[in-house]
Amino acid sequence: MAGFESDKTMFEIYRENIYSGQYRVVYFTELHDHNKESEINQAIAGEHFWDGFLKDFGKDTAKRIIDSLIVRMNGGELLKPADFERALGDYLA
């Protein structure tokens, strides 16, 4: 059975260029009117690292994986998009 477009969450991992230089993630499909414009503007102003879609089933676990990898990158570890793809595996849509 195929999923619907709404059964996934679009995200982008980027590096802030304006403030801290830290890596961040934004989940576009979870933004609300009060934060949508500022979050999108921050991502656009940043340096793109990787993006994709998460399946909604298991999304909370996938977000924890992304957060842990971003912590490692912000700690100085050099990771590549392929490292995220491997770690997320079946959570990717």
CNS distance restraints for C-alpha pairs under 8 A (distance, minus, plus):
assign (resid   3 and name CA) (resid   7 and name CA) 6.08 0.50 0.50
assign (resid   4 and name CA) (resid   8 and name CA) 7.85 0.50 0.50
assign (resid   7 and name CA) (resid  55 and name CA) 6.27 0.50 0.50
assign (resid   7 and name CA) (resid  56 and name CA) 5.38 0.50 0.50
assign (resid   7 and name CA) (resid  57 and name CA) 7.94 0.50 0.50
assign (resid   8 and name CA) (resid  53 and name CA) 6.02 0.50 0.50
assign (resid   8 and name CA) (resid  54 and name CA) 5.31 0.50 0.50
assign (resid   8 and name CA) (resid  55 and name CA) 4.49 0.50 0.50
assign (resid   8 and name CA) (resid  56 and name CA) 4.94 0.50 0.50
assign (resid   8 and name CA) (resid  93 and name CA) 6.63 0.50 0.50
assign (resid   9 and name CA) (resid  27 and name CA) 6.71 0.50 0.50
assign (resid   9 and name CA) (resid  28 and name CA) 7.36 0.50 0.50
assign (resid   9 and name CA) (resid  29 and name CA) 5.61 0.50 0.50
assign (resid   9 and name CA) (resid  30 and name CA) 7.41 0.50 0.50
assign (resid   9 and name CA) (resid  53 and name CA) 5.23 0.50 0.50
assign (resid   9 and name CA) (resid  54 and name CA) 5.04 0.50 0.50
assign (resid   9 and name CA) (resid  55 and name CA) 6.50 0.50 0.50
assign (resid   9 and name CA) (resid  56 and name CA) 6.47 0.50 0.50
assign (resid  10 and name CA) (resid  27 and name CA) 5.79 0.50 0.50
assign (resid  10 and name CA) (resid  28 and name CA) 5.58 0.50 0.50
assign (resid  10 and name CA) (resid  29 and name CA) 5.67 0.50 0.50
assign (resid  10 and name CA) (resid  51 and name CA) 7.61 0.50 0.50
assign (resid  10 and name CA) (resid  52 and name CA) 5.86 0.50 0.50
assign (resid  10 and name CA) (resid  53 and name CA) 4.43 0.50 0.50
assign (resid  10 and name CA) (resid  54 and name CA) 6.56 0.50 0.50
assign (resid  11 and name CA) (resid  25 and name CA) 6.87 0.50 0.50
assign (resid  11 and name CA) (resid  26 and name CA) 5.53 0.50 0.50
assign (resid  11 and name CA) (resid  27 and name CA) 4.29 0.50 0.50
assign (resid  11 and name CA) (resid  28 and name CA) 5.66 0.50 0.50
assign (resid  11 and name CA) (resid  29 and name CA) 7.62 0.50 0.50
assign (resid  11 and name CA) (resid  51 and name CA) 5.54 0.50 0.50
assign (resid  11 and name CA) (resid  52 and name CA) 5.63 0.50 0.50
assign (resid  11 and name CA) (resid  53 and name CA) 6.06 0.50 0.50
assign (resid  11 and name CA) (resid  54 and name CA) 7.67 0.50 0.50
assign (resid  12 and name CA) (resid  25 and name CA) 5.61 0.50 0.50
assign (resid  12 and name CA) (resid  26 and name CA) 5.50 0.50 0.50
assign (resid  12 and name CA) (resid  27 and name CA) 6.72 0.50 0.50
assign (resid  12 and name CA) (resid  28 and name CA) 7.74 0.50 0.50
assign (resid  12 and name CA) (resid  43 and name CA) 7.71 0.50 0.50
assign (resid  12 and name CA) (resid  48 and name CA) 7.55 0.50 0.50
assign (resid  12 and name CA) (resid  49 and name CA) 7.57 0.50 0.50
assign (resid  12 and name CA) (resid  50 and name CA) 5.86 0.50 0.50
assign (resid  12 and name CA) (resid  51 and name CA) 4.11 0.50 0.50
assign (resid  12 and name CA) (resid  52 and name CA) 6.63 0.50 0.50
assign (resid  13 and name CA) (resid  23 and name CA) 6.89 0.50 0.50
assign (resid  13 and name CA) (resid  24 and name CA) 5.65 0.50 0.50
assign (resid  13 and name CA) (resid  25 and name CA) 4.36 0.50 0.50
assign (resid  13 and name CA) (resid  26 and name CA) 6.61 0.50 0.50
assign (resid  13 and name CA) (resid  48 and name CA) 6.59 0.50 0.50
assign (resid  13 and name CA) (resid  49 and name CA) 5.47 0.50 0.50
assign (resid  13 and name CA) (resid  50 and name CA) 5.21 0.50 0.50
assign (resid  13 and name CA) (resid  51 and name CA) 5.96 0.50 0.50
assign (resid  14 and name CA) (resid  23 and name CA) 5.55 0.50 0.50
assign (resid  14 and name CA) (resid  24 and name CA) 5.55 0.50 0.50
assign (resid  14 and name CA) (resid  25 and name CA) 6.37 0.50 0.50
assign (resid  14 and name CA) (resid  43 and name CA) 6.38 0.50 0.50
assign (resid  14 and name CA) (resid  46 and name CA) 5.87 0.50 0.50
assign (resid  14 and name CA) (resid  47 and name CA) 5.34 0.50 0.50
assign (resid  14 and name CA) (resid  48 and name CA) 4.51 0.50 0.50
assign (resid  14 and name CA) (resid  49 and name CA) 4.88 0.50 0.50
assign (resid  14 and name CA) (resid  50 and name CA) 6.91 0.50 0.50
assign (resid  15 and name CA) (resid  21 and name CA) 5.93 0.50 0.50
assign (resid  15 and name CA) (resid  22 and name CA) 5.51 0.50 0.50
assign (resid  15 and name CA) (resid  23 and name CA) 4.18 0.50 0.50
assign (resid  15 and name CA) (resid  24 and name CA) 6.14 0.50 0.50
assign (resid  15 and name CA) (resid  46 and name CA) 5.32 0.50 0.50
assign (resid  15 and name CA) (resid  47 and name CA) 4.96 0.50 0.50
assign (resid  15 and name CA) (resid  48 and name CA) 6.58 0.50 0.50
assign (resid  15 and name CA) (resid  49 and name CA) 6.95 0.50 0.50
assign (resid  16 and name CA) (resid  20 and name CA) 6.30 0.50 0.50
assign (resid  16 and name CA) (resid  21 and name CA) 4.63 0.50 0.50
assign (resid  16 and name CA) (resid  22 and name CA) 5.54 0.50 0.50
assign (resid  16 and name CA) (resid  23 and name CA) 6.19 0.50 0.50
assign (resid  16 and name CA) (resid  24 and name CA) 7.15 0.50 0.50
assign (resid  16 and name CA) (resid  42 and name CA) 7.29 0.50 0.50
assign (resid  16 and name CA) (resid  43 and name CA) 7.48 0.50 0.50
assign (resid  16 and name CA) (resid  45 and name CA) 7.34 0.50 0.50
assign (resid  16 and name CA) (resid  46 and name CA) 4.59 0.50 0.50
assign (resid  16 and name CA) (resid  47 and name CA) 6.53 0.50 0.50
assign (resid  17 and name CA) (resid  21 and name CA) 5.23 0.50 0.50
assign (resid  17 and name CA) (resid  45 and name CA) 6.86 0.50 0.50
assign (resid  17 and name CA) (resid  46 and name CA) 5.12 0.50 0.50
assign (resid  17 and name CA) (resid  47 and name CA) 6.75 0.50 0.50
assign (resid  18 and name CA) (resid  45 and name CA) 7.54 0.50 0.50
assign (resid  18 and name CA) (resid  46 and name CA) 7.41 0.50 0.50
assign (resid  22 and name CA) (resid  74 and name CA) 5.81 0.50 0.50
assign (resid  23 and name CA) (resid  70 and name CA) 6.19 0.50 0.50
assign (resid  23 and name CA) (resid  73 and name CA) 7.14 0.50 0.50
assign (resid  23 and name CA) (resid  74 and name CA) 6.20 0.50 0.50
assign (resid  24 and name CA) (resid  70 and name CA) 6.94 0.50 0.50
assign (resid  26 and name CA) (resid  39 and name CA) 7.09 0.50 0.50
assign (resid  26 and name CA) (resid  40 and name CA) 7.99 0.50 0.50
assign (resid  26 and name CA) (resid  43 and name CA) 7.37 0.50 0.50
assign (resid  27 and name CA) (resid  31 and name CA) 6.82 0.50 0.50
assign (resid  28 and name CA) (resid  36 and name CA) 7.86 0.50 0.50
assign (resid  28 and name CA) (resid  40 and name CA) 7.68 0.50 0.50
assign (resid  31 and name CA) (resid  35 and name CA) 6.34 0.50 0.50
assign (resid  31 and name CA) (resid  36 and name CA) 5.16 0.50 0.50
assign (resid  31 and name CA) (resid  39 and name CA) 7.99 0.50 0.50
assign (resid  32 and name CA) (resid  36 and name CA) 5.46 0.50 0.50
assign (resid  33 and name CA) (resid  37 and name CA) 7.59 0.50 0.50
assign (resid  35 and name CA) (resid  39 and name CA) 6.04 0.50 0.50
assign (resid  36 and name CA) (resid  40 and name CA) 6.10 0.50 0.50
assign (resid  37 and name CA) (resid  41 and name CA) 6.05 0.50 0.50
assign (resid  38 and name CA) (resid  42 and name CA) 6.16 0.50 0.50
assign (resid  39 and name CA) (resid  43 and name CA) 6.31 0.50 0.50
assign (resid  40 and name CA) (resid  44 and name CA) 6.11 0.50 0.50
assign (resid  41 and name CA) (resid  45 and name CA) 6.08 0.50 0.50
assign (resid  42 and name CA) (resid  46 and name CA) 6.16 0.50 0.50
assign (resid  43 and name CA) (resid  47 and name CA) 7.68 0.50 0.50
assign (resid  43 and name CA) (resid  48 and name CA) 7.64 0.50 0.50
assign (resid  44 and name CA) (resid  48 and name CA) 7.95 0.50 0.50
assign (resid  49 and name CA) (resid  81 and name CA) 7.11 0.50 0.50
assign (resid  50 and name CA) (resid  81 and name CA) 5.92 0.50 0.50
assign (resid  52 and name CA) (resid  92 and name CA) 7.44 0.50 0.50
assign (resid  52 and name CA) (resid  93 and name CA) 7.81 0.50 0.50
assign (resid  53 and name CA) (resid  92 and name CA) 5.83 0.50 0.50
assign (resid  53 and name CA) (resid  93 and name CA) 5.26 0.50 0.50
assign (resid  54 and name CA) (resid  59 and name CA) 6.33 0.50 0.50
assign (resid  54 and name CA) (resid  62 and name CA) 7.38 0.50 0.50
assign (resid  54 and name CA) (resid  91 and name CA) 5.68 0.50 0.50
assign (resid  54 and name CA) (resid  92 and name CA) 4.52 0.50 0.50
assign (resid  54 and name CA) (resid  93 and name CA) 5.11 0.50 0.50
assign (resid  55 and name CA) (resid  59 and name CA) 6.13 0.50 0.50
assign (resid  55 and name CA) (resid  91 and name CA) 5.57 0.50 0.50
assign (resid  55 and name CA) (resid  92 and name CA) 5.72 0.50 0.50
assign (resid  55 and name CA) (resid  93 and name CA) 4.95 0.50 0.50
assign (resid  57 and name CA) (resid  91 and name CA) 7.69 0.50 0.50
assign (resid  58 and name CA) (resid  62 and name CA) 6.38 0.50 0.50
assign (resid  58 and name CA) (resid  91 and name CA) 6.55 0.50 0.50
assign (resid  59 and name CA) (resid  63 and name CA) 6.09 0.50 0.50
assign (resid  59 and name CA) (resid  91 and name CA) 6.96 0.50 0.50
assign (resid  60 and name CA) (resid  64 and name CA) 6.40 0.50 0.50
assign (resid  61 and name CA) (resid  65 and name CA) 6.37 0.50 0.50
assign (resid  62 and name CA) (resid  66 and name CA) 6.27 0.50 0.50
assign (resid  62 and name CA) (resid  88 and name CA) 6.23 0.50 0.50
assign (resid  62 and name CA) (resid  91 and name CA) 6.15 0.50 0.50
assign (resid  63 and name CA) (resid  67 and name CA) 6.06 0.50 0.50
assign (resid  64 and name CA) (resid  68 and name CA) 6.12 0.50 0.50
assign (resid  65 and name CA) (resid  69 and name CA) 6.29 0.50 0.50
assign (resid  65 and name CA) (resid  87 and name CA) 7.16 0.50 0.50
assign (resid  65 and name CA) (resid  88 and name CA) 6.98 0.50 0.50
assign (resid  66 and name CA) (resid  70 and name CA) 6.14 0.50 0.50
assign (resid  66 and name CA) (resid  84 and name CA) 7.24 0.50 0.50
assign (resid  66 and name CA) (resid  88 and name CA) 7.86 0.50 0.50
assign (resid  67 and name CA) (resid  71 and name CA) 6.20 0.50 0.50
assign (resid  68 and name CA) (resid  72 and name CA) 6.39 0.50 0.50
assign (resid  69 and name CA) (resid  73 and name CA) 6.29 0.50 0.50
assign (resid  69 and name CA) (resid  84 and name CA) 7.37 0.50 0.50
assign (resid  70 and name CA) (resid  74 and name CA) 6.04 0.50 0.50
assign (resid  71 and name CA) (resid  75 and name CA) 6.11 0.50 0.50
assign (resid  72 and name CA) (resid  76 and name CA) 6.61 0.50 0.50
assign (resid  72 and name CA) (resid  77 and name CA) 5.55 0.50 0.50
assign (resid  73 and name CA) (resid  77 and name CA) 4.70 0.50 0.50
assign (resid  73 and name CA) (resid  78 and name CA) 6.07 0.50 0.50
assign (resid  73 and name CA) (resid  79 and name CA) 6.50 0.50 0.50
assign (resid  79 and name CA) (resid  83 and name CA) 6.18 0.50 0.50
assign (resid  79 and name CA) (resid  84 and name CA) 7.95 0.50 0.50
assign (resid  80 and name CA) (resid  84 and name CA) 7.02 0.50 0.50
assign (resid  81 and name CA) (resid  85 and name CA) 6.30 0.50 0.50
assign (resid  82 and name CA) (resid  86 and name CA) 6.08 0.50 0.50
assign (resid  83 and name CA) (resid  87 and name CA) 6.15 0.50 0.50
assign (resid  84 and name CA) (resid  88 and name CA) 6.00 0.50 0.50
assign (resid  85 and name CA) (resid  89 and name CA) 5.91 0.50 0.50
assign (resid  85 and name CA) (resid  92 and name CA) 7.80 0.50 0.50
assign (resid  88 and name CA) (resid  92 and name CA) 6.29 0.50 0.50
